[in-house]
Amino acid sequence: MSTDPAAAPADEDAPAPQAAAPEDAPPPEHGPEETRDEAGDGEAPAPSGQEGEGAAPAPSEAEAELAAQRELRRRIEERKAGREAPVEAGGKLQGVAADLLAAVKAVEGGATPTAFLPETAPAAPRKPAPEPARPAPAPAAPAAPTGPSDRAVDEVAAVLADGSAPAALAPAVAEALGDGAAEVLREDPWQLLHARGVRPEQADGFARALLGAEARPDDTRRGRAVTGWLLEQAALAGHTALEADALRAALGQRAVPDPEATLREAVAEGDVLVFQDPLDTGAPTAQAPAAGPGADEAEEPAETPVRVLIGLSRYALAEESLADGLAGLVNTPPAAGPGPEEWQGAGGEGRGSAAELIRAAAGHGLVLHSGGEAARAEPAALLTAAASLGLRAWGAAHGPDSRARLAAALTGAEGGAATVAGLLSGAEGPGRDAEGSLALDLLVVLDAPQLDVESAAMLVEALPDGARLVLSGDPGLLGSAGPGRVFGDLLAARSCPVVVSRTPDPGPVGELVSGVGAGELTAVDAPGHEVAIVPVRDPAEAVHRTVQLVTESVPRAFQVPPEQTLVVTPGHGGAAGTRVLNAALKEKCNPGPGRFAGFDPGDRVAYSPAPGRTELGQVLGAEQEGLRLRCAGGEVLVARDRVAATLRHGWAVTAHQAVTLRAPAAVVVVPGDAGPTLTREWLYTAFARADRHLSVVQGVGPTLATAIAEHPAKPRTTRLPLLLKPQLPAPATT
């Protein structure tokens, strides 16, 4: 596993060989999984050898969704940049977000860079929304994707060929660098690092092939490009910024001769931003004594210690925007609507967690709700109650499988369930009103720990004034595949109502998972063999026993067919990783020659249409245009040139890929070599995928209990808590 502070291990299926990262820096906090793969591999270029001729294929749904997200991000930035005077009280997302964008633009215009110090003024209140009974307009069509032209790709491919780089990188490079990509790349070969999957040693080789002896480690272009790459890798590991000392150390590991000068150059060129965030040491600030008779001179106040962070403007803008939007939700009462008596009549008069959640949402703009799988019935009850009161209530989940489980729990709701990605792109949900906001009054987001800072910022930005937002999820699960720790940071702030569910997951599996969340591996009473621990001596035995469980033991004992059993393992590589397990399970469950890019009709697949999103599906067949799948969200046609980049066999997956999936049975494989990388968070996530039966094929012995007791989730570096602190009420003391 890579040990760069920001490094993400690369997948061996990438177009060029990957080198190992240095061994003396802290690992990413994703645990035993390969971070690059957990981002979905959705954008990694890969040669397929099956490119079509003639006109370019129609854009996929994933491309349309990504384009829509880019368009929404552009709208956020333009709206902030256009504010040259204070906005009337109630305007959304004003204050430090606009100030930060102005600072970024000043640097881009040649001004001297300065550290950005966050404002301390509270967020302006939001203006009341109109009455909630207005009809919702038709959904807005997602923006058309604007990918690179064929000519731009061909020009980039020619430059890549001159530098002995794979031509398969051309589309990704052209998209990343935009107009004039070929000229940019020829002028600065290290810009190749902007393409997903490329590492510094590969960019160095490309630069040497293009520039010859002029390609030197001390080239300022190289230092700036490596700085940006390290921060992007940090984002894949969950960080929105890095401490300056850690970034300097990582630059040194990447053979950058003068990290300090490199960082100054990157700041001066506007590549990165510097933040001086005051540290909360718990000690009172020293005050200068009042001057009196005989006093020679007043003492200077003690300086507040600061933490110096460096980050990319993309994530800084998202965090600033999110903090402003969340503060507006907390500080402003929701729009006028049903009164307390009506909310109580809709289900808020009881004593359970669901009633408590309904009462909290009735009077607050932002509410947090935590609980396991069984507790998902409580936000569903809130959505149903709100719809019965005439509010436009919608729920959003991380993926199609989770959305389907939410939809099944809704009763009598006029709104419905969508995925977060579909809601943002306009492909799902209530559509937009005349001002471009989501046409709803209540949004409940399930799987909230999976929200990265950019998705969360776009959701909050898209809410109409006066709307209510409820974030619900299980804080014990693995965090988002992207940067940020939104749900955890808000829970720690304790400045809005938090409803902790009292509905436990049932049965022996629920009891085991609850113990793991508390840091204990407990022996549970499982009279029906609902939980089974299967010790193994080596990875080969782990693979054999896993195949036996999936194809024989579980179907015989629980009548669960192989296609309904989820196999979870720590990573894609290794002797018991997803590649080996999938090969063994395919041979047993659906043998075939892999007629289309390694897949056959009937194969179970993991489809990653975009980074951080994975859906399980089944191959229906191959067509001239690509491979047709049946997934939880319906049939999907994967274009021929996207098969290698977005599809894997899916009998076995990693915990990050499975974080929002549930199956009647789950087999969790923990081979002996996974011991040092196991965390409580990973094991909790893996074990919690099972509804009725859980088998743990484990070769780590006592290390399993040690990991649960002593290895909690590694922290992420984020700025959201600091940005929220001056804008939110003080946390409750009880």
C-alpha positions in Angstrom: 0.0 0.0 0.0 1.3 3.5 -0.9 2.6 5.5 2.0 2.7 9.0 0.4 0.6 11.4 2.5 -1.5 11.9 -0.5 -0.6 8.9 -2.7 -3.2 6.5 -4.0 -2.1 3.1 -5.2 -2.7 2.8 -8.9 -4.4 -0.1 -10.6 -2.4 -2.5 -12.6 -4.9 -2.1 -15.4 -3.8 1.5 -16.1 -2.2 2.2 -19.5 1.3 2.5 -18.1 3.2 0.6 -15.4 2.9 2.1 -11.9 5.9 2.6 -9.6 5.7 2.1 -5.9 5.4 5.2 -3.7 7.9 6.0 -0.9 7.6 4.0 2.2 8.2 6.7 4.9 5.1 8.9 4.6 1.7 8.3 6.3 -0.7 6.1 4.3 -4.1 7.3 3.0 -7.0 6.8 5.4 -9.0 4.5 3.2 -7.6 1.5 4.9 -6.7 -1.7 3.1 -8.3 -0.7 -0.2 -6.6 0.7 -3.3 -7.6 4.3 -3.3 -7.4 4.9 -7.0 -9.6 1.9 -7.6 -12.0 3.1 -4.9 -12.5 6.3 -6.8 -14.1 4.0 -9.4 -11.5 4.0 -12.1 -14.2 5.8 -14.0 -11.9 8.2 -15.7 -8.7 6.2 -16.2 -7.9 5.8 -19.9 -7.3 2.3 -21.2 -6.7 1.0 -24.7 -9.6 -1.3 -25.8 -8.6 -2.1 -29.3 -12.2 -1.9 -30.4 -12.6 1.7 -31.4 -15.4 2.4 -33.9 -15.2 4.4 -37.1 -17.1 7.3 -38.4 -19.1 9.6 -36.1 -18.3 9.8 -32.4 -20.7 7.8 -30.2 -23.4 9.6 -28.3 -22.4 10.8 -24.9 -23.1 8.3 -22.0 -25.3 9.1 -19.1 -22.2 9.3 -16.9 -20.7 11.9 -19.2 -23.9 13.9 -19.2 -23.9 13.8 -15.4 -20.3 14.9 -15.0 -20.9 17.7 -17.5 -23.9 18.9 -15.5 -21.9 18.9 -12.3 -19.2 20.9 -14.0 -21.9 23.4 -15.3 -23.4 23.7 -11.8 -19.9 24.3 -10.3 -19.3 27.0 -13.0 -22.6 28.7 -12.1 -21.6 28.8 -8.4 -18.3 30.4 -9.2 -19.8 32.9 -11.6 -22.5 33.9 -9.1 -19.8 34.5 -6.4 -17.5 36.4 -8.7 -20.3 38.7 -9.9 -21.0 40.0 -6.4 -19.3 43.4 -6.3 -21.6 44.8 -3.6 -23.2 43.3 -0.5 -26.2 41.2 -1.3 -29.5 41.9 0.5 -30.1 40.0 3.7 -31.2 36.5 2.7 -29.0 36.0 -0.4 -27.5 32.6 -0.5 -23.8 31.8 -0.2 -22.3 35.2 0.3 -19.3 36.3 2.4 -16.1 34.3 2.6 -16.8 32.2 -0.5 -16.9 35.3 -2.7 -13.9 36.8 -0.9 -11.9 33.6 -1.5 -12.8 33.6 -5.2 -11.7 37.2 -5.4 -8.4 36.3 -3.8 -7.9 33.5 -6.3 -8.7 35.8 -9.2 -6.3 38.5 -7.8 -3.5 35.9 -7.8 -4.4 34.9 -11.3 -4.2 38.5 -12.4 -0.7 38.9 -11.1 -1.2 40.3 -7.6 1.0 39.2 -4.7 -0.4 36.1 -3.0 -1.4 36.3 0.6 -2.6 33.8 3.1 -6.4 33.8 3.2 -7.8 34.3 6.7 -11.4 33.3 7.1 -14.0 35.9 8.1 -15.6 35.7 11.5 -18.9 37.3 10.8 -22.0 35.1 10.9 -23.7 34.1 7.7 -26.6 36.3 6.6 -30.0 34.8 7.2 -31.8 33.3 4.2 -34.9 35.0 2.9 -38.2 33.1 3.5 -39.4 30.9 0.7 -42.8 31.1 -0.9 -45.5 28.8 0.3 -44.6 25.1 -0.4 -47.7 24.3 -2.4 -46.5 25.7 -5.7 -46.3 23.1 -8.5 -42.9 21.8 -9.6 -41.8 22.6 -13.2 -40.6 20.0 -15.5 -37.0 18.8 -14.9 -34.4 20.8 -16.6 -32.4 19.0 -19.2 -28.8 18.3 -18.2 -26.1 20.3 -20.0 -24.7 18.8 -23.1 -21.2 17.4 -22.5 -18.4 19.3 -24.1 -15.6 16.8 -24.6 -12.5 17.3 -26.6 -12.8 17.3 -30.3 -11.3 14.5 -32.5 -8.8 17.0 -33.8 -7.6 18.0 -30.3 -7.3 14.3 -29.4 -5.3 13.6 -32.5 -2.9 16.5 -31.9 -2.3 15.4 -28.3 -1.8 11.8 -29.5 1.0 13.1 -31.8 2.7 14.8 -28.9 2.4 11.7 -26.8 3.9 9.6 -29.6 6.9 12.0 -29.7 7.4 11.4 -26.0 6.9 7.6 -26.2 3.7 7.8 -24.1 0.6 5.6 -24.7 -1.8 7.0 -27.2 -4.6 5.8 -25.0 -3.9 8.8 -22.7 -4.8 11.3 -25.4 -8.6 11.7 -24.7 -7.9 12.2 -20.9 -5.1 14.7 -21.5 -7.1 16.7 -24.1 -10.1 16.9 -21.7 -7.9 17.8 -18.7 -5.9 20.5 -20.4 -8.6 22.0 -22.6 -8.1 24.1 -25.7 -4.6 24.0 -27.0 -3.8 20.9 -25.0 -1.1 19.8 -27.5 0.8 23.1 -27.4 0.5 23.2 -23.6 1.9 19.6 -23.3 4.7 20.3 -25.7 5.7 23.5 -23.8 5.3 21.8 -20.4 5.5 18.0 -20.5 4.8 17.6 -16.8 1.3 18.8 -17.5 0.7 15.1 -18.3 0.2 14.7 -14.6 -3.3 16.3 -15.0 -4.5 13.0 -16.7 -5.9 10.5 -14.2 -3.6 7.5 -13.6 -0.3 9.2 -14.5 2.4 9.3 -11.9 5.5 11.6 -11.6 8.0 9.1 -12.7 6.0 8.5 -15.9 5.7 12.3 -16.5 9.5 12.5 -16.0 10.2 9.9 -18.6 7.8 11.7 -21.0 9.6 15.0 -20.4 13.0 13.5 -21.0 11.9 12.1 -24.3 10.6 15.5 -25.4 13.1 17.9 -23.8 16.3 15.7 -23.6 18.9 17.2 -21.2 16.7 20.2 -20.5 14.4 17.9 -18.4 15.9 18.4 -15.0 14.5 17.6 -11.5 14.9 21.3 -10.5 12.7 22.6 -13.4 10.1 24.9 -11.8 7.5 23.4 -14.2 8.1 20.0 -12.7 7.9 21.2 -9.2 4.6 23.0 -9.7 3.1 20.0 -11.5 4.2 17.6 -8.8 2.7 19.9 -6.2 -0.7 19.8 -7.9 -0.5 16.1 -8.3 0.3 15.5 -4.6 -2.7 17.6 -3.7 -5.0 15.7 -6.1 -3.7 12.4 -4.6 -4.5 13.8 -1.2 -8.0 14.5 -2.3 -8.4 10.9 -3.4 -7.3 10.0 0.2 -10.0 12.3 1.6 -8.1 15.5 2.4 -9.2 18.9 1.2 -5.7 20.4 2.0 -2.3 19.3 3.3 -0.2 20.8 6.1 2.6 22.7 4.6 5.3 20.6 6.4 3.8 17.3 5.1 3.6 18.7 1.5 7.2 19.9 1.7 8.3 16.4 2.9 6.3 14.8 0.1 7.9 17.1 -2.5 11.3 16.0 -1.2 10.4 12.4 -1.6 9.5 13.1 -5.2 13.1 14.5 -5.9 12.1 18.1 -5.9 15.4 19.8 -4.8 13.9 22.9 -3.1 10.4 22.2 -1.8 10.1 25.7 -0.1 10.9 27.6 -3.3 8.6 25.3 -5.3 5.7 26.1 -3.0 6.4 29.8 -3.2 6.4 29.5 -7.0 3.1 27.5 -7.0 1.5 30.1 -4.8 2.8 33.0 -6.9 1.4 31.4 -10.0 -2.0 30.7 -8.5 -1.7 26.9 -8.6 -2.4 26.5 -4.9 -3.7 28.6 -2.0 -2.2 29.1 1.5 -4.3 29.1 4.6 -3.3 30.2 8.1 -5.9 28.6 10.3 -5.8 29.4 14.0 -5.3 26.4 16.2 -7.7 25.8 19.1 -5.3 25.0 21.9 -7.8 25.3 24.7 -5.8 28.0 26.4 -7.2 31.5 26.9 -5.7 34.2 24.7 -3.3 36.4 26.7 -4.5 40.0 27.0 -2.3 43.1 27.3 -2.6 44.6 30.8 -4.1 48.1 31.0 -1.5 50.8 31.4 -1.4 52.5 34.7 0.8 54.8 36.8 4.4 53.6 36.7 3.8 51.2 33.8 6.5 51.6 31.2 4.9 49.7 28.4 2.0 47.3 27.9 2.9 43.8 27.0 2.1 42.6 23.5 -0.8 40.1 23.2 0.3 36.5 22.8 0.2 35.4 19.2 -2.4 32.8 18.3 -0.8 29.7 17.0 -1.8 28.8 13.4 -1.8 25.7 11.2 -0.5 26.4 7.7 -2.4 24.5 5.1 -2.0 24.4 1.3 -4.8 23.3 -1.0 -6.2 23.6 -4.5 -8.7 26.4 -5.1 -11.2 23.9 -6.4 -11.7 22.3 -3.0 -11.2 25.5 -1.1 -14.1 27.1 -3.0 -16.2 24.1 -2.3 -15.5 24.1 1.4 -16.1 27.9 1.7 -19.3 27.6 -0.3 -20.5 24.6 1.8 -19.8 26.4 5.1 -21.8 29.4 4.1 -24.7 27.4 2.9 -24.8 25.2 6.0 -24.6 28.2 8.2 -27.5 29.7 6.4 -29.5 26.6 7.0 -28.7 26.5 10.7 -29.2 30.2 11.4 -32.4 30.7 9.5 -35.8 29.1 10.4 -37.3 27.1 7.6 -40.0 28.6 5.5 -43.5 29.1 6.9 -45.6 25.9 6.4 -47.3 23.4 8.6 -47.5 24.3 12.3 -46.3 22.2 15.2 -49.7 20.6 15.7 -49.8 19.5 12.1 -46.3 18.0 12.3 -47.3 16.2 15.5 -50.4 14.9 13.8 -48.2 13.6 10.9 -46.2 11.4 13.2 -44.3 13.7 15.5 -46.2 13.1 18.7 -44.7 9.7 19.5 -41.6 8.8 21.6 -39.5 6.8 19.1 -36.6 8.0 17.0 -38.8 8.5 13.9 -41.1 10.9 15.9 -38.0 12.7 17.3 -36.7 13.2 13.7 -40.0 14.5 12.5 -40.1 17.1 15.4 -36.5 18.2 14.7 -37.1 18.7 11.0 -40.3 20.6 11.7 -38.4 23.5 13.3 -34.9 23.5 11.9 -33.3 24.0 8.5 -30.6 21.4 9.1 -30.9 18.2 11.0 -28.5 15.2 11.3 -29.6 11.6 11.8 -27.4 8.7 12.5 -28.1 5.0 12.5 -27.6 1.6 10.7 -29.6 -0.1 8.0 -32.8 -0.6 10.1 -32.7 3.1 11.0 -33.3 4.0 7.4 -37.0 3.6 8.1 -36.9 6.8 10.1 -36.0 9.2 7.3 -38.5 7.3 5.2 -41.1 8.1 7.8 -40.1 11.7 7.8 -40.5 11.9 4.0 -43.9 10.3 4.2 -45.1 12.6 6.9 -43.8 15.7 5.1 -45.6 14.7 1.9 -48.8 14.2 3.8 -48.6 17.8 4.8 -48.3 19.1 1.3 -44.5 19.6 1.3 -42.4 18.6 -1.7 -40.2 16.0 -0.1 -37.5 14.1 -1.8 -34.9 11.6 -0.6 -31.5 11.1 -2.2 -29.1 8.1 -1.8 -25.6 7.5 -3.0 -26.4 4.8 -5.5 -29.2 3.0 -7.3 -29.2 0.1 -4.9 -29.6 2.4 -1.9 -32.2 4.5 -3.8 -34.3 1.4 -4.4 -34.3 0.4 -0.8 -35.4 3.9 0.2 -38.2 3.9 -2.5 -39.5 0.6 -1.1 -39.8 2.2 2.4 -41.7 5.2 1.2 -45.5 5.0 1.7 -47.8 7.6 0.2 -45.1 10.2 -0.5 -45.8 12.4 -3.5 -42.1 13.1 -3.9 -39.8 10.2 -4.3 -36.3 8.8 -4.2 -33.3 9.7 -6.4 -29.6 9.3 -6.4 -27.4 12.3 -5.5 -25.7 12.2 -8.9 -29.0 12.1 -10.6 -30.4 14.9 -8.6 -27.4 17.1 -9.4 -27.4 16.3 -13.1 -31.2 16.8 -13.5 -31.7 13.2 -14.7 -33.7 12.4 -11.5 -35.7 14.2 -8.9 -38.1 17.2 -8.9 -36.4 19.4 -11.5 -35.6 23.1 -11.0 -37.7 26.1 -10.3 -37.4 29.4 -12.2 -34.4 30.5 -10.1 -32.5 27.3 -10.9 -33.0 25.8 -7.4 -34.3 22.3 -6.8 -38.1 22.4 -6.7 -38.5 20.9 -3.2 -39.2 21.9 0.4 -37.4 19.0 2.2 -34.4 17.0 1.0 -33.3 14.0 3.0 -29.9 12.7 2.0 -29.2 9.1 3.0 -25.6 7.7 2.9 -24.4 11.1 4.1 -20.9 9.8 5.0 -20.4 9.3 1.3 -20.9 13.0 0.5 -17.6 14.6 -0.6 -17.2 18.3 -0.2 -17.9 19.2 -3.8 -21.1 17.1 -4.0 -22.3 18.5 -0.7 -21.6 22.1 -1.7 -23.5 21.6 -5.0 -26.5 20.1 -3.1 -26.6 22.9 -0.6 -26.2 25.5 -3.3 -29.1 24.0 -5.2 -31.5 24.2 -2.3 -34.2 26.9 -2.4 -34.4 29.5 0.4 -36.4 28.1 3.3 -35.9 24.5 2.5 -35.1 21.9 5.1 -32.1 19.5 4.7 -31.7 16.3 6.7 -28.4 14.4 6.4 -28.7 10.7 7.5 -26.2 8.0 7.6 -24.1 5.6 9.6 -20.9 7.4 10.9 -19.1 4.0 11.4 -18.9 3.4 7.6 -16.0 4.2 5.3 -16.0 7.8 4.3 -16.4 9.3 0.9 -14.2 8.4 -2.0 -13.6 12.1 -2.7 -12.2 14.8 -0.4 -13.9 16.0 2.8 -15.6 14.6 5.9 -18.8 16.5 5.7 -21.0 14.3 7.9 -18.4 13.7 10.5 -17.4 17.4 10.7 -21.0 18.4 11.2 -21.6 15.8 13.9 -18.5 17.1 15.7 -19.7 20.7 15.5 -22.9 19.8 17.5 -24.6 23.0 16.4 -27.8 21.6 14.9 -30.2 18.9 16.1 -28.7 15.4 16.0 -31.1 12.5 16.2 -29.4 9.2 17.1 -31.5 6.3 16.1 -32.6 3.8 18.8 -33.5 1.2 16.1 -30.7 -1.4 16.1 -30.0 -3.7 13.2 -31.7 -7.1 14.1 -30.3 -10.6 14.5 -26.8 -11.9 15.1 -25.3 -10.0 12.2 -26.7 -6.7 13.6 -25.3 -7.6 17.1 -21.9 -8.4 15.7 -21.8 -5.2 13.6 -22.9 -3.1 16.6 -20.0 -4.6 18.7 -17.5 -3.8 16.0 -18.7 -0.2 15.9 -18.0 0.0 19.7 -14.5 -1.5 19.2 -15.2 -5.1 20.2 -15.2 -8.4 18.3 -17.9 -10.2 20.3 -19.0 -13.8 20.1 -22.6 -13.7 19.2 -25.2 -16.3 19.6 -26.1 -17.6 16.1 -28.3 -20.7 16.5 -29.1 -20.6 12.8 -25.5 -20.1 11.7 -26.3 -16.5 10.7 -22.6 -15.7 11.5 -19.8 -18.0 10.7 -16.0 -17.5 11.1 -14.0 -19.6 8.7 -10.3 -19.8 9.6 -7.8 -20.4 6.7 -4.1 -20.9 6.6 -3.1 -19.2 3.4 -4.6 -17.1 0.5 -5.1 -20.2 -1.7 -7.3 -21.8 0.9 -9.1 -18.5 1.4 -10.0 -18.5 -2.3 -11.1 -22.1 -2.3 -13.3 -21.7 0.8 -14.8 -18.5 -0.6 -15.9 -20.2 -3.8 -17.2 -23.2 -1.8 -19.3 -20.9 0.5 -20.8 -18.9 -2.4 -21.6 -21.8 -4.7 -22.4 -24.6 -2.2 -22.7 -23.9 1.5 -24.8 -20.6 1.5 -27.2 -21.8 -1.2 -27.8 -25.0 0.6 -28.2 -23.6 4.1 -30.0 -20.3 3.4 -31.4 -20.7 -0.1 -29.5 -17.7 -1.3 -28.2 -18.2 -4.9 -24.6 -17.2 -5.8 -25.7 -14.0 -7.6 -27.3 -12.8 -4.3 -24.1 -13.3 -2.2 -21.7 -10.4 -2.0 -18.0 -11.1 -1.6 -15.9 -8.3 0.0 -12.1 -8.4 0.1 -9.5 -5.7 1.0 -8.2 -4.9 -2.4 -8.0 -5.6 -6.1 -4.5 -7.1 -6.1 -2.9 -9.9 -4.1 -3.4 -13.6 -3.9 -6.9 -13.2 -2.5 -7.9 -9.8 -4.1 -10.9 -9.2 -6.3 -9.0 -10.2 -9.5 -8.2 -13.7 -8.2 -11.5 -14.2 -6.5 -13.5 -13.0 -9.6 -11.5 -15.3 -11.9 -12.2 -18.3 -9.6 -15.9 -17.4 -9.2 -16.4 -16.8 -12.9 -15.0 -20.2 -13.6 -17.4 -21.8 -11.2 -20.5 -19.6 -11.8 -20.4 -18.6 -15.4 -17.5 -20.2 -17.3 -16.7 -18.7 -20.7 -13.9 -17.4 -22.9 -14.6 -13.7 -22.3 -15.7 -13.0 -25.8 -16.1 -9.3 -25.4 -13.2 -7.6 -23.6 -13.0 -10.5 -21.1 -16.8 -10.6 -20.4 -19.5 -13.1 -21.4 -23.3 -12.8 -21.2 -24.4 -13.7 -17.6 -21.2 -12.4 -16.0 -21.7 -10.4 -12.8 -19.9 -7.0 -13.2 -19.0 -3.9 -11.1 -19.8 -0.9 -13.2 -18.1 2.4 -12.3 -19.6 5.2 -14.5 -17.8 7.9 -12.5 -15.2 8.2 -9.8 -16.6 7.1 -6.4 -19.6 5.3 -7.8 -20.0 1.6 -8.4 -23.1 -0.4 -9.4 -23.4 -4.2 -9.6 -25.0 -5.6 -12.7 -25.2 -8.5 -15.1 -24.0 -8.7 -18.7 -26.9 -9.1 -21.0 -24.9 -9.3 -24.2 -22.6 -7.5 -26.6 -23.8 -5.1 -29.3 -22.1 -3.2 -32.1 -22.0 -0.1 -29.9 -20.8 -1.8 -26.7 -21.8 -4.0 -23.8 -25.3 -4.1 -22.4 -25.8 -4.5 -18.7 -28.8 -4.9 -16.3 -28.1 -2.8 -13.2 -30.3 -1.7 -10.3 -31.1 1.5 -12.1 -32.2 -0.3 -15.3 -30.4 -1.3 -18.5 -27.1 0.4 -19.4 -25.1 0.4 -22.6 -21.4 0.8 -22.0 -19.6 2.1 -25.1 -16.9 -0.1 -26.5 -14.1 2.3 -25.7 -15.3 2.6 -22.1 -15.6 -1.1 -21.2 -12.0 -1.5 -20.0 -12.0 1.7 -17.9 -15.4 1.2 -16.2 -16.1 -2.5 -15.9 -14.7 -5.2 -13.7 -16.1 -8.6 -12.8 -18.2 -8.1 -9.8 -18.6 -11.4 -7.9 -16.0 -9.9 -5.5 -15.7 -6.2 -4.7 -13.9 -4.0 -2.2 -15.6 -2.5 0.8 -15.6 1.0 -0.7 -17.3 -0.3 -3.8 -19.9 -2.1 -1.6 -20.4 0.7 1.0 -24.0 1.4 0.0 -24.9 -2.2 -1.1 -26.8 -4.8 0.8 -27.2 -8.5 0.1 -29.0 -11.4 1.7 -25.6 -13.0 2.3 -22.0 -11.7 2.4 -18.7 -13.4 2.5 -15.9 -11.2 3.9 -12.4 -12.3 2.9 -9.6 -11.2 5.2 -6.3 -12.9 4.0 -3.2 -13.0 6.2 -1.4 -10.3 4.3 -4.2 -7.8 5.0 -3.5 -7.7 8.8 -1.4 -4.5 9.0 -3.9 -2.4 6.9 -7.1 -3.4 8.6 -9.2 -0.8 10.4 -12.3 -0.9 12.4 -14.0 1.3 9.8 -13.2 -1.2 7.0 -14.4 -4.2 9.0 -17.5 -2.5 10.1 -18.4 -1.6 6.6 -17.7 -5.1 5.2 -19.6 -6.9 7.9 -22.6 -4.6 7.6 -23.2 -5.6 4.0 -25.1 -8.8 5.1 -28.8 -9.0 5.8 -29.3 -12.6 6.8 -25.9 -14.4 6.8 -22.3 -13.4 7.2 -19.3 -15.6 6.7 -15.8 -14.3 7.6 -13.0 -16.1 5.8 -10.1 -15.0 7.9 -6.4 -15.7 7.9 -5.2 -13.0 10.2 -5.9 -14.7 13.6 -6.0 -12.4 16.6 -5.1 -9.4 14.4 -8.8 -9.2 13.5 -9.8 -8.3 17.1 -6.8 -6.0 17.4 -7.7 -4.0 14.4 -11.3 -3.6 15.6 -10.1 -2.5 19.1 -7.1 -0.4 18.3 -7.2 0.8 14.6 -10.0 3.4 14.2 -10.4 5.4 11.0 -7.5 7.7 10.2 -8.3 11.4 10.3 -8.8 13.5 7.2 -7.4 17.1 6.9 -10.3 19.4 6.2 -11.1 23.1 6.9 -14.8 22.8 7.2 -14.9 22.7 11.1 -12.9 26.0 11.3 -15.0 27.7 8.6 -18.2 26.7 10.4 -17.1 27.6 13.9 -17.6 31.4 13.8 -20.9 31.1 11.8 -22.7 28.5 13.9 -24.1 28.6 17.5 -21.9 27.3 20.2 -22.3 23.5 20.7 -24.6 22.3 23.4 -23.0 21.5 26.7 -25.3 18.7 27.6 
